[in-house]
């Protein structure tokens, strides 16, 4: 069937050219006769449009797009089809399982949310902005799409806006999520440094949220160990948040990847932080909470991981520390594995792949989710409450999933952006400019920007998909060599000795450094009177915290104001 000269009320060529500029393709330039390529570009445009119309996690929009396709669904929205039209599609799909009056009322409310955002020229502007910032748009039918995200079912993102290296996205098949408190302690940072560095050296991609505290240590540890890292953000991929991490996020773009499910320029909000956490949990093979208080947003990420049947671990802390109370609760009440070092993390996630995988769990292939069923092989599709689709798990996987209950904890912290999971429309809490590590409301957490306060436009409920234990098999790890702007000369991953470095020793090493003349580890050891091992451990800690930089010539202090 030929493509009409206009698409969504816009000239066909303009739509195709705008989408082509943000797609990753190895094919030759598009021609008028290459209809399949043209349809792929139009699908990309439609998904980009939908991501600007609905809020993350909008299950109503997701189901309609699954039924009609992104292009046909957007075309119907442009035609201003009535709520009766949309409701009839859902009622036919569910064959009498839905109440017609409730479904119709839900569609009226959905259209009230969507239609004010339907501006065709705005989508063109977003795609042009993406092109200027070298942002790619990935859809579920693209080969670079992370298949693990399909486990979210009706809450799978409509598309991903990606800045950075697509090889890093591919490495997410062998990734671990490390999350934790924004207001982290020295203990939490040192443990995170050791575990993150060890995982990076073993070839695991580290995934976190680019917040202050634990998240920043995770990303910097990956760089220091010449590993790969992905930052999943709640706002646009080109919009640094927090602003103090503009340099860190620029480096993630250069040497890793930044992912968002909302268009460039979009401001982060409370609801978007909560929904972002589901992507962190779904993308990775397991989630480890490094340090978290009772109301830390990291517990929201843990909840998503448990709901998906992903391995969940937590690092214990001092029993007197309130910043570890959330981790202790995960271990005590929710069967989270107790994590003490990198080996326990590997033990947590490795049983899910390779020869030791439970019976009935099969690795996925591209053919399983490209333009076909998103159901993994060997898993029977079943209907679950709420109209979504789930899976009949193999007995072993089902028993393991039931052993860990869902974690329904109020989240108002770092990864939640200060939000409660039941309050997507609440006002955001401002971040105190005097101390960006604490919110002005006094709550632990990342907070959300005051520049834009939005109520949830997506109408999406908190997700609780049927757990799945299957994860894509990892057969090889392709790593992209890094050669630029490394934290030069960083020692190999720190041993347990790094934990024993006292703050006074770190201060002595810091005092031995200059902002002008690079100094070698040997010179620092002589000046500070410390052993070479202690100096190397302290340098590694200071480098990961971003206080120092260096290369083959030695180490220098970074400008304090710029670092802050």
N, C-alpha and C positions, 0 to 999 in steps of 0.2 A: 504494500500500500504506500503510495507516494506521500512525502511529507508536505503539508500545505505551506503556502508562501508566508503565512503568519503563524506564530506560535505564541500562545498566551497574549494575543493582541500585539505582539512585537514582530518585527521583520525576522524571518527565519534565520537569515545569514547572521544577523546581529546576535541572536541567541546562541547559535552554534559557535561563533567566533569567541564570544565571551566565555563560554564553557570550555572550549578547547584550550584556552590560555591557562586554565587552572587544573587541567587534567594531566596525569602522567601517562604518556602513551609512547610506545616505540614504533607506531605505525606511521606511514607517510602522511603528508598533508592531506587534509580532507578534500574529497572531490564531491561533486554533485551526485555522482553515481554510487558513492559509497554510503548506501543508506544505513547499514548497520552502525558504522561509525557516527553518522549523524544522529541516530536514535540514542546512542550512548551519550553523546554530548548533551542532547536535550534532556535525558534523564538526569545528568549531573546538574543542569540548570534547575530542573524541577526540585531536586533534593536540596540544593542550595536555597531555593526559594522557600521551601517548607521549613528549613531550619531557621529561617528568619521570621516565620509566621507563628510557629508553635514553640512552646517552652520545652526544654529537655525532659524526656520521660513521658510525653503526652501519649498515652496508650490508645486513645480514640483515634488520633491522627495516624498513628503507626498502623493500626489495624486496617483502616480505610486504604492506606497506601499499599499495604500488603495485598489487599483484595483487588484494587483497581490498578495498581502501579503508580509511581510518583507522578508521571506525566499526565495520565488520565485523571488522577485525583486533583491535580492542580488545575487542569483544564476545566473540570467541573466547578471548582471554587471560583475560577475566573468568570465562568458563565453565571455565577450567582445562583446555583441550584439551591432549592429550598431544603429546609431541615427534613421534610418528609422524604425527599430523594435519598439523603444520606442515611436516614433511619431505616429505610426499606432495604438498603444494602446490608446493613448490620443484621436486621431481622432475618433476611434470607440466608445469610451466612450461618446464623446460629439456629435456624430451623425451629423456631418456637421456644427456644430456651430463654429468650429475653422478653421482658415485659414491654409491650409496644409504647405505652404512655411514658414509661420511664426513659426508654431509649430516645423517643422523640424529644422529650424535655432536655435530655443530655445533649442532643445535637443542636438544639436552639442555643444552649449556653456555649457550646463549642464554637458555633459560627459567630457568636457575639465576641468571642476572644480572637478568632482568626481574621475576620474580614477587615477590621481596622488596620491590620498590618499588611494587607495585600496591596502592595505598591510595586508594579512591574519595574519601573525605573530604579527603584531602590535596590532590587536584586542585581541589576546591571552595575550599579555603583559599588555594591559589595564585591562583585567578581572583579571589577577593575581594581579595587583596593587590594584584593587578594593577589592579583597579578603584580602589583607594584611592590608588595612585601614578600614576593616569592612564596606564596601560600598555595598549597594544592588542596583540592577537594576530592576526597575518596568516598565512594559509595560501596554498598555491600556486594556489588557485582564486579568491582575492580579487583585485580589479582593482588594488590597490596593490602587489601582490607584484612584486618586482624580477625580471623574466624572465631576467636574466643568470645568476641563481643556478641555473637549471635545467640549465646546462652541467655542473654537478657530477654529474648523473645519479643514481646510487644514493647519492651522498653529499650530495645536496641536503638542506638542513635541513627537518625536518618542519613547522616553523612558525617564525615570528619574533616575538619579544617586543620591541615598539617603544615607546620614550618620546620624544615630541617631535613635530615637524611632519611630517605625511605628504607635504607638498609637497617636502620635502627628500628623502624616499625616492624620489619621482618624478624628482628631479634627478639621482639616481644613474645614470640612463641616460647622462649626460655627466659622468662622474666619473673621477678619477685617484687611485690609492693612492700615498701618500708615506709610506714607512716607514724606520726607521733605528734606530741604537743608542740605548739608554737612557743610557749613559754617553757622551753626545755631547760634542764639542769646540766651542769658539767658532767655528771654521771651519765645521763641519757645521751649526751653528745659523744662522749668517749666510747660508750658501748656501740652506738650507731656507727661511728667511724670504723671501729674494728670489724663489725659484721658486714657493713656495706663494702668496705675495701676487700674483704675476703671473698664476698660473692662476686664482685666485679672481676677479680683476678681469675676466678673459676669460670668465667664466661657468661655469667648471668647478667641480663639487662636489669637495671634498677629503675623502678617506677615510683614516682611520688608526685606531690602537688605543688612544689616550688614555693611553699610558704616559709615564713621565718622558722627558726628552730630546727627540729628534726629533719624536715623536708630538705632544707638547705644543706645540711650535713650529708644527706644521702646523695644529692646531685654532685656536690663537690668531692665526695669520696670516689665516685665513679670517675671523675676527671683525673683525680690524683693517681688512680690505679689504672688509667688508660682503658677504662671500660666504657660501656654504653649506658645511657640513661634517657628516660622519657619523662617529661613533665606534662601532666594532664591538668589543664587550667579551667577555671569556672567562667572566665570571660573570653574575649576574643584572643586568638593565638598571637596577634600582633600587639596586644595591650598588656604591658608588663604590670603584674599585680602580685605581690605588693610592689610599689614603685621603687622601694629600696633594693629590689632584686632585678632591676633592669639589666645590669651587667651580667648577672647569673643567667637570666633567661636568654640573653643574647648569646651566651656561650653554649647553652643547651641547644639553641637553634643551629649553631655552627658545628657542634660536635655530637649532637644527639637529635632529639625531636621534641617539639612542643605540639600537643594535640588539644583540640577543643571541638565541641559539637555545636557551638554557636558561631555565627559569622564574625569576621574581623571587626574590631571596633566595639563589640558588645561589652557592656559593663558587667562585672560579676555581681550577683545578688545572692541573698541567703539561699533561695531555692536552687539556684544554679550550683552553689557549693555542695549542697546535699546531693544533687543529681550527679555532679562530677565524681563524687566518691564511688558511685556504682560502676563507673568506667574503670577506675583504678582497681577495684576488686575483680571485675570481669576480665580485664585485659591480661591479668597476670596469673601465674600458676599457683600462687599462694600469697597471703597477706600476713605481715608481721607488724604488730603494734609495738614500737620501741619504748615509748613512754607516754602515758596518758592519764590525766586526772579523771575524776568521776563524770565530768560533763564534757570531756574532750570530744571534738568532732571526729577524731580518729575512731571512736567507737561506732560511729555511723558507717565508716568504711568496713569495720569488722562485721557489722550487721549484714551488709551486702555480701561480703565474702561467705559468711555462714549460710545465707539464703541461697547462694549459688552452689553450695557444696564445695567451695574451694577450701583448701587447707588454711587454718588460722592458727597463728602463734602469737605469743606475747612475752615480752622481756620483763622479768620481775625486778623490783627495785627495793630499796629499804622499806621496811614495814612502817616506818615513821614518816615516809614521804607521801604527801598528798598528790604529787605529780605522777606517782605510779599506782595510785588507787584503782584507776580504770583497768590497768593491766592485770592487777591482782584479781579484780572481779571477773575478767574474761577467763582467767585460768581456773578460778574457783567455781564459777557458776555456769560457764558456757563451753567447757571442755577445750579451751584453747591450749595448744601445746606450749610447754614451758621452754622458752628459748634462752640459751645462755651463751652461745657462740655460733660461728658460721656453720659448724658441723651439724648442729641441731636444726638449723634452717634447711640445710640440704636434705637431712633425714625427713623433714616435714613434707617437702614437695616432691622428692624423687620417686616415691612409690606410685605416683599417678601416671608415669610414662615408662616406656621401655618394657623389657621382659617381665618386670615385676608388677605390671598393671593388673588390676583385678579382672577376673573372668567377666566377659561381656562388655568390657570397656575397650573401644576401638579408636585408634587415631583417626582424625578427620582428614579428608582430602579436599582439594579445591572443588572437585565435582559435587561434593555434598551440599555446598551452599551457594554455588554460582548459578543464579537463575533457576534454582531448583529448591528442593526441600531443605530447610535449615536443620532438620532433624539428623543427629549423628547416626551412622550405621549401627544396626543392632538395637536401636532404642525405639520403642513403639510410641507413636503420638497418641496422647490422650487429652481430653478436655479437662481444664482445671477451673475452679470457681472464678467467676469474674469474666468469663468469656475468653480467657487466654488459652494458649496451648501449652501443655507440659510434656512430660515424658514418663514412660513406665521404666523406671530404673532397674538395672540388674539387681538381684537380691543383695549382693555384697555392697554395692554402692548405695542402695536404698537404706540398708541398716546403718551405714556410716553417716548418711545424711540425717537420719532420724536421731542419731546419738548426739548431735549438736543442735539445740533448739535455736530458733531465731533470736536475735539479740535486739530487743526493743528498748533501747536506751535513749533518753533525751540527749540530743546532740546540740551543743551550742558553741563548739570550739573551733579549733584550727581548720580542720577540713570542712566543717559544716559552715564555716563563715559566720559563726555565732548564731546559728539557727536552731530552732526546734524542728524535729522532723514532721511535726504536725502543723507547722505554722508557716507555710510558704508565702503568705501574704503579709507577714508582720513587717514593721519598720526595721530597718537595719541599724545595727549598733555602730556608732562611729569609732574610728581608731584614734586614740590619743596621739596628737602630733609630738607630745613630749616624750612618749615612750611607745614606739610602734610595736613592742612585744606584748602590750596589754591593751584591751579595749577600754574605751571610755566608760562603758557600762560596768566595768569591773569583772567581766567574765573572762575565763581563760579562753583564748582562741584567736583565730585569725581576724575576726571581724569582717565587715563588708564595707565597701566604699560608700561614702555619703554622697558622692556625685550623682548617683542614680539610684532611686528607690523605686522598685517595681513590685507590683503584686504579681503573683504567679499567673501567667497568661495561658499556661498549658493545661491546667485542670488535671494534671497527672497525679494519680495517687502514689503513695510510697510503694516501691516495688517489693514484691515478695514472690519471685518466680519459683517454679518447682525446682529444687536443687538438682544439679547434675554433677557427677563426679568425673566425667570424661574430660580430658584436656588433650589438645593436639600433641602428637608425639614429636619429639625433637630428635632429628637424626643428625644434624650437624649445626654448628654455630658459626655463622659467617660474621666476622668482625671487620669493621672498617678501620683501617690504620689512621691514627691521628698524629699529626706532625706539627700542628700550629698552636702556639700560645698555651702550652701545657703549664701546669704548675711545676716548673722545671726542677728536676732532681729530687722529686718526692721519693722518700724511701719506699721500699716494698711494703705491702700491707703490714700494719703494726701487729705485733704479737701481744700477749697478755701484759707485757711490760708497759705498753702504752697506757693501760688503766692506772698504773702505779705512778705515773708522772704527776708530781704535786704541782699545784698552782704556783707555788713559789719558784719551782724549777722552770716552769714555763715563763714566768715573769723574768727570771734571770736570762733566759735565752732571748726573750724579746728585747731586754735592755742592752744586749750585746749587738743588736742589729742596728743598721743605719738606713736612712731613706735615700742616701746618695751612693755609697760605695757598697757593692755586693761583698758579702763575707761568706767564706766557706765554713762547713761544719767543723773542720779542724780548728779554725780561728775562734769560732764561737765556743768550742769546748775549752780552749785555753783561757779565754777571757772570763767565762762563766764559772770555771772550776768544776764542770760537770763531766760525766763520762760521755764517750761518743754515743753510746746507746741511748742515754737519756736525752742528749741533744737531738738525735735523729727522731726520737719519738715526739719530742716537743715541737720540732720543726714540722713534722707531719700534721700534728694537731693544729698548729697555727696556720698552715697552708690550707687545710680543709675549711677552717673558719674564715678564710679570706683575708687574714691580717698580713700575710707576707706573700711575696712572689719571688720568682727567681728562675735561674737557668743554669747553664754550664759554668757561668762565672761565679755563681754563689747566690746568696739570699739577701733580699732587701725588704724593709718595712714598706707597706703600702700607705698612701696618704690617708690619714685617719678620717678626715672629713669625707673624702670620696668613698671610703669603705663604709662609713656610717650611712 
